[in-house]
């Protein structure tokens, strides 16, 4: 009985120590893993729509709680001022959800750029919402508060030929971005002020 008790204590201690070590390793590598996911999945779209910024927007980021979700915001410094923020939203495409990054100038509430991060659209057709720069450029300079729609629905966005549903999915995601931005703008501006204090 005593041997069984000793064995139980040893196993319990071993489990506790192992768990502690694993938790420490996970905590130490979690930020690095998150950065790698950002770099390879969201990074290309972020860097594309933040072209011309003087900082690394993948590293200059913060999070804000939005109800049950926690959203990541990526900051772009232009002309010495951190005045552009990019964040992700989702729309419904032909093949399922498509995720986009929208960059907004917080001083003007204007869209700086839109880029698709992930999608399940048909290659060569709906997938062009990600690869065709003529489609994305239509949003640039527009107010983030604009109720975007494709022209067939009474809006002013030219849908990609043969990919109306995918185009509609992007416009819907941009509208969703506007809702997120309006809801969290005061928090975003406060976070941007703290970035200024870092000397970015």
C-alpha positions as a Markdown table, in Angstrom:
| # | Residue | x | y | z |
|---|---|---|---|---|
| 1 | Unk | 0.0 | 0.0 | 0.0 |
| 2 | Unk | 2.9 | 2.4 | 0.9 |
| 3 | Unk | 4.6 | 1.6 | -2.4 |
| 4 | Unk | 1.4 | 2.4 | -4.3 |
| 5 | Unk | 1.1 | 5.7 | -2.5 |
| 6 | Unk | 4.7 | 6.6 | -3.3 |
| 7 | Unk | 4.1 | 5.7 | -7.0 |
| 8 | Unk | 1.0 | 7.8 | -7.0 |
| 9 | Unk | 2.8 | 10.8 | -5.5 |
| 10 | Unk | 5.7 | 10.4 | -8.1 |
| 11 | Unk | 3.3 | 10.2 | -11.0 |
| 12 | Unk | 1.3 | 13.2 | -9.8 |
| 13 | Unk | 4.5 | 15.3 | -9.3 |
| 14 | Unk | 5.8 | 14.2 | -12.7 |
| 15 | Unk | 2.5 | 15.2 | -14.4 |
| 16 | Unk | 2.5 | 18.6 | -12.6 |
| 17 | Unk | 6.1 | 19.4 | -13.6 |
| 18 | Unk | 5.6 | 18.2 | -17.2 |
| 19 | Unk | 2.4 | 20.3 | -17.4 |
| 20 | Unk | 4.2 | 23.3 | -16.1 |
| 21 | Unk | 7.0 | 22.9 | -18.5 |
| 22 | Unk | 4.7 | 22.5 | -21.5 |
| 23 | Unk | 2.6 | 25.5 | -20.4 |
| 24 | Unk | 5.8 | 27.6 | -20.2 |
| 25 | Unk | 7.0 | 26.5 | -23.6 |
| 26 | Unk | 3.6 | 27.2 | -25.1 |
| 27 | Unk | 3.5 | 30.7 | -23.6 |
| 28 | Unk | 7.0 | 31.4 | -24.8 |
| 29 | Unk | 6.3 | 30.3 | -28.4 |
| 30 | Unk | 2.6 | 31.4 | -28.8 |
| 31 | Unk | 3.5 | 34.9 | -29.9 |
| 32 | Unk | 6.0 | 33.6 | -32.4 |
| 33 | Unk | 3.5 | 31.1 | -33.8 |
| 34 | Unk | 0.8 | 33.8 | -34.1 |
| 35 | Unk | 3.3 | 36.1 | -36.0 |
| 36 | Unk | 4.1 | 33.3 | -38.4 |
| 37 | Unk | 0.4 | 32.7 | -39.1 |
| 38 | Unk | -0.1 | 36.4 | -39.6 |
| 39 | Unk | 3.0 | 36.6 | -41.9 |
| 40 | Unk | 2.0 | 33.8 | -44.3 |
| 41 | Unk | -1.8 | 34.0 | -44.3 |
| 42 | Unk | -2.8 | 37.6 | -43.7 |
| 43 | Unk | 0.6 | 39.2 | -44.3 |
| 44 | Unk | 0.5 | 39.4 | -48.1 |
| 45 | Unk | -2.8 | 41.3 | -48.1 |
| 46 | Unk | -1.7 | 43.6 | -45.2 |
| 47 | Unk | 1.6 | 44.5 | -46.9 |
| 48 | Unk | -0.2 | 45.1 | -50.2 |
| 49 | Unk | -2.8 | 47.5 | -48.9 |
| 50 | Unk | -0.3 | 49.2 | -46.5 |
| 51 | Unk | 2.3 | 49.7 | -49.4 |
| 52 | Unk | 4.4 | 52.8 | -48.7 |
| 53 | Unk | 4.2 | 52.7 | -44.9 |
| 54 | Unk | 7.5 | 53.3 | -43.1 |
| 55 | Unk | 7.1 | 50.6 | -40.4 |
| 56 | Unk | 6.4 | 46.9 | -40.3 |
| 57 | Unk | 2.6 | 46.7 | -39.9 |
| 58 | Unk | 2.7 | 43.0 | -39.1 |
| 59 | Unk | 4.7 | 43.8 | -35.9 |
| 60 | Unk | 2.9 | 47.1 | -35.1 |
| 61 | Unk | -0.4 | 45.6 | -34.0 |
| 62 | Unk | -2.8 | 45.6 | -31.1 |
| 63 | Unk | -6.0 | 43.7 | -30.1 |
| 64 | Unk | -9.4 | 45.0 | -29.1 |
| 65 | Unk | -12.2 | 43.0 | -27.5 |
| 66 | Unk | -15.4 | 43.1 | -29.6 |
| 67 | Unk | -18.1 | 41.3 | -27.7 |
| 68 | Unk | -17.0 | 37.7 | -27.5 |
| 69 | Unk | -14.4 | 38.2 | -30.2 |
| 70 | Unk | -10.9 | 39.7 | -29.9 |
| 71 | Unk | -9.9 | 41.5 | -33.1 |
| 72 | Unk | -6.4 | 42.2 | -34.3 |
| 73 | Unk | -5.5 | 45.6 | -35.8 |
| 74 | Unk | -2.4 | 46.4 | -37.8 |
| 75 | Unk | -1.0 | 49.9 | -37.9 |
| 76 | Unk | 0.6 | 51.7 | -40.8 |
| 77 | Unk | 2.8 | 54.7 | -40.3 |
| 78 | Unk | 2.6 | 57.2 | -43.2 |
| 79 | Unk | 4.6 | 60.5 | -43.4 |
| 80 | Unk | 5.7 | 59.9 | -39.8 |
| 81 | Unk | 2.2 | 59.4 | -38.4 |
| 82 | Unk | 0.5 | 56.1 | -37.4 |
| 83 | Unk | -2.9 | 57.0 | -39.0 |
| 84 | Unk | -3.8 | 53.9 | -40.9 |
| 85 | Unk | -5.2 | 50.7 | -39.4 |
| 86 | Unk | -6.0 | 47.4 | -41.1 |
| 87 | Unk | -8.3 | 44.7 | -39.8 |
| 88 | Unk | -10.1 | 41.6 | -41.0 |
| 89 | Unk | -13.8 | 40.9 | -41.7 |
| 90 | Unk | -15.8 | 38.2 | -43.5 |
| 91 | Unk | -18.2 | 38.0 | -46.3 |
| 92 | Unk | -20.2 | 35.2 | -48.0 |
| 93 | Unk | -18.8 | 34.1 | -51.3 |
| 94 | Unk | -19.8 | 31.5 | -53.9 |
| 95 | Unk | -17.7 | 28.7 | -52.3 |
| 96 | Unk | -18.1 | 29.8 | -48.7 |
| 97 | Unk | -16.7 | 32.5 | -46.5 |
| 98 | Unk | -14.1 | 34.8 | -47.8 |
| 99 | Unk | -12.0 | 36.9 | -45.5 |
| 100 | Unk | -10.7 | 40.4 | -46.4 |
| 101 | Unk | -8.4 | 43.0 | -44.9 |
| 102 | Unk | -9.5 | 46.6 | -45.0 |
| 103 | Unk | -7.1 | 49.4 | -44.3 |
| 104 | Unk | -8.6 | 52.7 | -43.1 |
| 105 | Unk | -7.2 | 56.2 | -42.6 |
| 106 | Unk | -8.5 | 57.0 | -39.2 |
| 107 | Unk | -8.2 | 60.8 | -39.7 |
| 108 | Unk | -10.4 | 60.8 | -42.8 |
| 109 | Unk | -12.4 | 57.6 | -42.3 |
| 110 | Unk | -11.3 | 56.6 | -45.8 |
| 111 | Unk | -10.4 | 53.2 | -47.2 |
| 112 | Unk | -6.8 | 53.0 | -48.1 |
| 113 | Unk | -7.0 | 49.5 | -49.5 |
| 114 | Unk | -8.9 | 46.2 | -49.6 |
| 115 | Unk | -7.2 | 42.8 | -50.0 |
| 116 | Unk | -8.6 | 39.2 | -49.8 |
| 117 | Unk | -6.8 | 37.0 | -47.3 |
| 118 | Unk | -8.5 | 33.6 | -47.7 |
| 119 | Unk | -11.3 | 32.2 | -49.8 |
| 120 | Unk | -12.8 | 29.1 | -51.4 |
| 121 | Unk | -13.8 | 30.7 | -54.7 |
| 122 | Unk | -13.5 | 29.0 | -58.1 |
| 123 | Unk | -10.0 | 29.3 | -59.5 |
| 124 | Unk | -9.9 | 31.6 | -62.5 |
| 125 | Unk | -13.4 | 33.0 | -61.8 |
| 126 | Unk | -14.4 | 34.0 | -58.3 |
| 127 | Unk | -10.8 | 33.8 | -57.1 |
| 128 | Unk | -10.1 | 36.9 | -59.2 |
| 129 | Unk | -11.5 | 39.0 | -56.3 |
| 130 | Unk | -8.1 | 38.3 | -54.7 |
| 131 | Unk | -5.9 | 38.7 | -57.8 |
| 132 | Unk | -7.5 | 41.4 | -59.9 |
| 133 | Unk | -6.2 | 44.8 | -58.7 |
| 134 | Unk | -8.9 | 46.6 | -60.8 |
| 135 | Unk | -11.6 | 45.2 | -58.6 |
| 136 | Unk | -10.0 | 46.1 | -55.2 |
| 137 | Unk | -9.0 | 49.6 | -56.3 |
| 138 | Unk | -12.6 | 50.7 | -56.6 |
| 139 | Unk | -12.9 | 50.9 | -52.8 |
| 140 | Unk | -9.8 | 53.1 | -52.4 |
| 141 | Unk | -10.5 | 56.7 | -51.3 |
| 142 | Unk | -14.1 | 55.8 | -50.4 |
| 143 | Unk | -15.7 | 56.4 | -47.0 |
| 144 | Unk | -15.6 | 53.3 | -44.8 |
| 145 | Unk | -19.2 | 54.3 | -43.9 |
| 146 | Unk | -20.4 | 53.8 | -47.5 |
| 147 | Unk | -23.1 | 51.2 | -48.0 |
| 148 | Unk | -21.2 | 49.3 | -50.7 |
| 149 | Unk | -23.1 | 47.2 | -53.3 |
| 150 | Unk | -22.3 | 45.9 | -56.7 |
| 151 | Unk | -23.9 | 47.7 | -59.6 |
| 152 | Unk | -26.5 | 45.0 | -60.3 |
| 153 | Unk | -27.9 | 45.7 | -56.8 |
| 154 | Unk | -28.0 | 49.5 | -57.3 |
| 155 | Unk | -24.4 | 50.2 | -56.0 |
| 156 | Unk | -21.4 | 51.6 | -57.7 |
| 157 | Unk | -18.9 | 48.6 | -57.5 |
| 158 | Unk | -18.2 | 46.8 | -60.8 |
| 159 | Unk | -18.5 | 43.1 | -60.2 |
| 160 | Unk | -15.9 | 40.8 | -61.8 |
| 161 | Unk | -17.4 | 39.3 | -64.9 |
| 162 | Unk | -18.8 | 35.9 | -64.2 |
| 163 | Unk | -18.1 | 36.3 | -60.4 |
| 164 | Unk | -21.0 | 38.4 | -59.2 |
| 165 | Unk | -21.5 | 36.3 | -56.0 |
| 166 | Unk | -17.8 | 36.5 | -55.1 |
| 167 | Unk | -17.8 | 40.3 | -55.8 |
| 168 | Unk | -20.9 | 40.7 | -53.7 |
| 169 | Unk | -19.2 | 38.7 | -50.9 |
| 170 | Unk | -16.3 | 41.2 | -50.9 |
| 171 | Unk | -18.6 | 44.2 | -50.8 |
| 172 | Unk | -20.5 | 42.6 | -48.0 |
| 173 | Unk | -17.3 | 42.1 | -46.1 |
| 174 | Unk | -16.3 | 45.8 | -46.6 |
| 175 | Unk | -19.7 | 46.8 | -45.3 |
| 176 | Unk | -19.1 | 44.6 | -42.3 |
| 177 | Unk | -15.7 | 46.3 | -41.8 |
| 178 | Unk | -17.5 | 49.6 | -41.7 |
| 179 | Unk | -19.7 | 48.3 | -38.9 |
| 180 | Unk | -16.7 | 47.0 | -36.9 |
| 181 | Unk | -14.9 | 50.3 | -37.5 |
| 182 | Unk | -17.8 | 52.5 | -36.3 |
| 183 | Unk | -18.4 | 50.3 | -33.3 |
| 184 | Unk | -14.7 | 50.3 | -32.2 |
| 185 | Unk | -13.4 | 53.6 | -33.5 |
| 186 | Unk | -12.9 | 55.3 | -30.1 |
| 187 | Unk | -11.0 | 52.2 | -28.9 |
| 188 | Unk | -8.9 | 52.2 | -32.1 |
| 189 | Unk | -8.0 | 55.9 | -31.7 |
| 190 | Unk | -7.0 | 55.4 | -28.1 |
| 191 | Unk | -4.7 | 52.5 | -29.0 |
| 192 | Unk | -3.2 | 54.5 | -31.9 |
| 193 | Unk | -2.3 | 57.3 | -29.3 |
| 194 | Unk | -0.3 | 54.7 | -27.4 |
| 195 | Unk | 1.6 | 53.8 | -30.6 |
| 196 | Unk | 2.5 | 57.4 | -31.0 |
| 197 | Unk | 4.0 | 57.4 | -27.6 |
| 198 | Unk | 6.2 | 54.5 | -28.6 |
| 199 | Unk | 7.8 | 56.8 | -31.2 |
| 200 | Unk | 6.5 | 54.9 | -34.2 |
